[in-house]
Amino acid sequence: MENKVSDIKPAQRLESVQEYYFSRKLKEVAQMNAEGQNVISLGIGSPDMPPSPETIKILAEESAKANAHGYQPYVGIPELREGMAYFYKRWYNVDLDPKTEIQPLIGSKEGILHVTLAFVNPGEKVLVPNPGYPTYTSLSKLLGAQIINYDLMEDNNWQPDFEALEKMDLTDVKLMWTNYPNMPTGASATLELYQKLVDFARKHNIVVVNDNPYSLILNEHPISILQIEGAKECCIEFNSMSKSQNMPGWRVGWISTNAQFIQWILKVKSNVDSGMFRPLQLAATQAFHNSDEWHKEYNRALYANRRAVAEEIMKVMGCTFDPTQVGMFLWGRIPDTYDNVEELTEKILHEAKVFLTPGFIFGSNGNRYVRISLCAKDEQLKEALRRIQAIL
């Protein structure tokens, strides 16, 4: 038969989204590197240091066992759920029932899918922060939800404007996505903010979903929305081992909320994926018991050193930034001399061979901002600084 383009068409839902920005841009960076251009990537937040030795040891030992390779429970093994409950008690002083109030996930991104499927019908509304993690928007669109953006602004410390929210038409709003410590801006939450979010959820019968993977990075006082009395009744909190335990490729996350919400989400999850590899779950359980010294070295001291270099990069670019930011990125406002952020980031990519993230990918309120990842070795950050100095 003659080769020809198929007449098959993709689903219409694909028209609502584009390929993920980093998926597209990292192909370009990879091609530049294949050509010998040696690009330094300060784009994504993928921790470059390993998990603790104890964690890796458990994975190796358990993987060698002949009976370790079968299917696992959709709800996760008891040891893992107990480890997640221990994490919440250790860092936030929050009590969770590991049997009914925790659901392990194969990473938080798939959890966004499960939660949206469990709570939002096609055509119903979802409140999404601007700027915010792009997946909140893209997955909601793929599932037929209506996106209602709410503004986060620098002059309000990147927190929701509740007066503006109250003026919105909140009819059919089912979920509100929040993310603190905030990505991309690095803004911290406060218990006062969390109280306002819980009150807002109760008043409007909306489920607030707080994404909380960065709370241990450069942060002396981690907090959780579940510290607010009654929050479990109307809120869901995501957490992850990707950032705090240096385990991004392991794909271990979880949600914490009330038992009814967990059951609804499990109904979706059990029809979509399966349980995680048992040795991985046991190793992850070990990681929850990393020492305070390990966390001090990897979540604070290491990133503090890198952050100092990133701040110098921001200054060389003429950007302004809030020095109280936490998390594994640095977010800065570009000078008015540039028409747009891509003018700066493309110049730096193609002339200095350094990849930085333009803030527009997180929403229109990020149009004048740039983000630097701290997930690179000190020498790479210092070399990036030298290269950028040379062209600016």
C-alpha positions in Angstrom: 0.0 0.0 0.0 1.1 3.5 -0.7 2.4 5.3 2.4 0.2 8.3 3.2 -0.8 10.4 6.2 -3.6 8.7 8.2 -7.0 10.3 8.2 -7.4 9.5 11.9 -7.8 12.6 14.1 -6.9 13.1 17.7 -9.4 13.8 20.4 -10.6 17.4 20.5 -9.4 17.8 24.1 -5.8 17.9 22.7 -6.7 21.3 21.1 -7.0 22.8 24.7 -3.4 22.2 25.6 0.1 22.3 24.3 3.1 20.1 24.9 4.5 20.9 28.3 7.0 23.8 28.0 9.9 22.0 29.6 9.2 19.0 27.4 9.6 21.2 24.3 12.4 23.5 25.6 14.6 20.7 27.0 14.6 19.1 23.5 16.2 22.3 22.2 18.7 22.3 25.0 19.5 18.7 24.3 20.1 19.5 20.6 22.4 22.3 21.6 24.4 20.0 23.8 24.5 17.4 21.1 26.2 20.1 18.9 28.8 20.6 21.7 27.4 23.9 23.1 27.6 22.7 26.7 24.4 24.4 28.0 24.1 24.8 31.8 20.5 24.1 32.7 19.1 26.1 35.6 15.5 25.4 34.5 13.8 22.6 36.3 13.6 21.7 39.9 15.1 18.2 39.9 17.3 17.7 43.0 20.8 16.6 41.8 21.9 15.0 45.0 21.1 11.4 46.0 18.7 10.2 48.7 20.3 9.2 52.0 22.6 6.1 52.0 20.2 4.3 54.3 17.4 4.8 51.8 19.4 3.4 48.9 20.6 0.5 51.1 17.0 -0.6 51.9 16.0 -0.4 48.2 19.0 -2.6 47.2 18.4 -5.2 50.0 14.7 -5.5 49.4 15.0 -5.6 45.6 17.2 -8.7 46.0 14.4 -10.7 47.6 12.7 -13.2 45.4 9.2 -12.4 46.7 9.5 -8.6 46.3 8.3 -8.2 42.8 4.6 -8.8 42.7 1.6 -6.4 42.5 1.1 -4.2 45.5 -2.0 -2.7 47.2 -3.5 0.4 45.6 -3.5 2.0 49.0 0.2 1.5 49.6 1.7 -0.8 52.2 1.0 0.0 55.9 4.7 0.8 56.5 4.6 3.6 53.9 1.4 5.1 55.1 2.7 5.0 58.7 5.9 6.8 57.5 3.8 9.5 55.9 1.8 10.0 59.1 5.1 10.2 61.0 6.4 12.9 58.6 3.3 15.0 59.3 3.7 14.6 63.0 7.5 15.2 62.9 7.4 18.4 60.8 4.0 19.9 61.3 2.7 18.4 64.5 -0.4 17.1 62.6 -2.0 13.8 63.6 -3.2 11.7 60.7 -4.7 8.2 60.7 -2.4 6.2 58.4 -5.2 3.7 57.6 -7.9 6.2 56.4 -6.5 9.7 56.0 -3.4 9.1 53.7 -3.2 7.9 50.1 0.2 7.3 48.5 0.6 8.5 44.9 3.0 7.8 42.1 4.0 11.4 42.2 1.9 14.5 42.8 1.3 15.2 39.1 -0.9 12.1 38.7 -2.6 13.0 42.0 -3.8 16.2 40.3 -5.5 14.1 37.7 -7.1 11.8 40.4 -8.4 14.6 42.5 -9.8 16.5 39.6 -11.6 13.4 38.3 -13.0 12.7 41.8 -14.5 16.2 42.4 -15.0 18.1 39.1 -17.6 17.3 36.4 -17.0 18.6 32.9 -18.1 22.2 32.7 -17.6 22.9 36.4 -15.1 25.4 37.6 -11.6 25.2 39.1 -9.8 28.2 40.8 -6.2 28.2 39.6 -3.5 30.7 40.8 -1.8 33.0 38.3 1.2 32.5 38.4 1.0 28.8 39.2 2.1 25.3 38.4 1.1 24.8 34.7 -0.3 21.3 35.3 -3.2 22.7 37.4 -4.4 24.4 34.2 -3.5 21.8 31.6 -5.0 18.8 33.4 -8.2 20.7 34.2 -8.6 21.6 30.6 -8.0 18.1 29.4 -10.8 17.0 31.8 -13.2 19.6 30.6 -13.2 21.8 33.6 -13.5 25.6 33.3 -10.4 27.5 34.5 -11.0 30.5 36.7 -7.7 32.2 37.4 -7.1 34.2 40.6 -4.3 36.7 40.8 -1.2 36.4 43.0 0.7 39.7 43.0 4.1 40.7 44.3 2.6 43.6 46.3 0.4 41.2 48.2 3.3 38.8 49.0 1.9 36.4 46.3 -1.1 35.6 48.4 -4.7 35.4 47.2 -6.7 38.6 47.3 -9.8 37.4 49.3 -11.8 40.6 48.6 -11.3 40.0 44.8 -12.2 36.3 45.3 -15.5 37.2 47.0 -16.4 39.4 44.1 -16.1 36.5 41.6 -18.9 34.4 40.4 -18.2 31.2 42.4 -21.1 29.2 41.1 -20.0 25.7 40.2 -16.5 26.2 41.6 -15.5 22.8 43.0 -11.7 23.1 43.6 -9.2 25.8 44.5 -5.6 25.0 43.9 -3.0 26.6 46.2 0.7 26.0 46.5 2.8 27.0 49.5 5.7 27.5 49.8 4.8 28.9 46.4 6.2 27.7 43.1 7.4 29.7 41.2 7.6 32.7 43.5 9.1 31.2 46.7 6.6 33.0 48.9 5.9 31.4 52.2 2.4 30.7 53.6 1.4 31.8 57.1 -1.1 30.2 59.5 -3.2 33.3 59.0 -3.3 32.7 55.3 -4.2 29.0 55.8 -7.0 30.1 58.2 -8.4 32.4 55.6 -8.3 29.6 53.0 -10.1 27.2 55.3 -12.8 29.8 56.1 -13.2 30.5 52.3 -13.6 26.8 51.6 -16.3 26.4 54.3 -18.2 29.5 53.2 -18.4 28.5 49.6 -18.4 24.7 49.8 -15.2 24.5 47.8 -12.4 22.0 48.3 -9.0 23.8 48.8 -6.1 21.6 47.5 -2.8 22.8 48.9 0.4 21.5 47.1 3.1 21.5 49.8 6.3 19.8 48.4 8.8 22.6 49.2 8.2 23.2 52.9 11.5 21.8 54.1 13.7 23.6 51.5 15.5 26.7 52.9 12.7 26.9 55.5 13.3 26.8 59.2 9.6 26.7 60.1 7.6 24.4 57.8 3.8 24.5 58.1 0.8 22.7 56.7 -2.8 23.8 56.0 -3.8 20.8 58.1 -2.6 22.5 61.2 -5.8 24.6 61.0 -8.6 23.2 63.0 -11.2 21.6 60.8 -9.0 21.8 57.7 -9.2 18.1 57.0 -13.0 18.4 56.5 -12.7 20.7 53.4 -9.0 20.6 52.4 -6.6 18.2 50.7 -2.9 18.5 51.0 -0.4 17.1 48.6 3.2 16.3 49.7 6.1 14.7 47.9 9.4 13.0 48.5 10.9 14.5 45.3 12.2 17.7 46.9 12.7 17.1 50.6 14.2 13.6 50.3 16.1 14.1 47.0 13.8 11.5 45.3 12.3 13.1 42.2 12.7 10.0 39.9 11.3 7.7 42.5 7.8 9.1 42.0 6.5 9.0 45.6 3.9 11.5 46.7 0.8 11.4 48.8 -2.4 13.2 49.8 -3.7 13.8 53.3 -7.3 14.6 54.0 -10.5 13.1 55.5 -11.4 9.5 55.1 -14.4 10.2 52.7 -12.2 12.2 50.3 -9.6 9.5 50.4 -12.2 6.9 49.4 -13.5 9.0 46.5 -10.0 9.6 45.2 -9.1 5.9 45.6 -12.1 5.0 43.5 -10.4 6.9 40.6 -6.9 5.9 41.3 -7.6 2.2 41.5 -9.0 2.3 38.0 -6.1 4.3 36.6 -2.8 2.9 38.0 -1.5 0.2 40.4 0.6 0.0 43.5 4.2 1.0 43.7 7.1 -1.4 43.7 7.3 -2.8 47.3 11.1 -2.3 47.8 10.6 1.3 46.7 7.9 1.8 49.3 10.1 0.3 52.1 13.0 2.5 51.0 10.8 5.6 51.0 9.6 4.6 54.5 13.2 4.7 55.6 13.7 8.1 54.1 11.1 9.6 56.4 13.5 8.8 59.2 16.4 10.8 57.8 18.2 12.5 60.6 17.8 16.2 61.4 21.5 16.6 60.4 20.8 15.1 57.0 18.0 17.6 56.4 20.1 20.4 57.7 22.9 19.5 55.2 20.7 18.8 52.1 17.6 21.0 52.6 19.2 24.1 54.1 23.0 24.4 54.0 23.5 23.0 50.5 20.7 25.1 49.0 21.8 28.2 51.0 25.2 28.1 49.3 23.7 27.7 45.9 21.1 30.4 46.6 23.9 32.9 47.3 25.3 32.4 43.7 21.8 32.5 42.2 21.3 35.9 43.9 24.5 37.1 42.2 23.1 36.0 38.9 19.9 37.9 39.5 21.9 41.0 40.3 24.1 40.7 37.2 20.9 40.5 35.1 19.5 43.6 36.8 16.6 41.7 38.4 15.1 42.5 41.7 14.0 39.7 44.1 12.6 39.1 47.6 15.4 37.8 49.8 13.0 36.0 52.1 12.0 33.4 49.4 12.2 29.7 50.3 12.2 26.6 48.2 14.6 25.4 45.5 14.2 28.3 43.1 14.9 32.1 43.0 12.3 34.3 41.4 13.2 37.7 40.2 11.6 40.7 38.3 13.4 41.6 35.1 14.5 45.2 34.3 12.2 47.5 32.4 14.8 47.7 29.6 13.6 44.4 28.3 10.3 44.3 26.3 9.6 40.8 27.6 11.2 38.1 29.7 12.0 35.9 26.7 14.1 38.6 25.2 16.4 38.1 28.3 16.2 34.3 28.6 16.7 33.7 24.9 19.7 36.0 24.9 21.2 34.2 27.9 20.5 30.7 26.4 22.0 31.4 23.0 24.8 33.7 24.0 25.8 32.5 27.5 24.6 28.9 27.0 22.6 29.0 30.2 19.0 27.9 30.3 16.7 29.9 32.7 12.9 29.6 33.0 10.8 32.5 31.7 8.0 33.3 34.1 5.3 33.6 31.5 4.9 29.8 31.5 3.3 30.1 34.9 0.7 32.6 33.8 0.4 36.2 32.7 1.4 37.5 36.1 4.8 35.9 35.5 5.4 37.8 32.3 8.1 40.1 33.8 9.8 37.5 35.9 12.5 34.9 35.5 13.2 31.8 37.6 16.6 30.2 38.5 16.7 26.6 39.7 19.1 25.8 42.6 19.3 22.1 41.4 22.8 22.4 40.0 26.2 21.9 41.5 28.1 25.0 42.9 30.6 24.9 40.2 27.9 24.9 37.5 26.1 27.9 39.1 29.4 29.8 39.4 30.2 29.0 35.7 26.7 30.2 34.8 27.4 33.4 36.7 30.7 33.9 34.8 29.1 33.3 31.4 26.2 35.7 32.1 28.6 38.4 33.3 30.6 38.0 30.1 27.6 38.8 27.9 25.9 41.4 30.0 
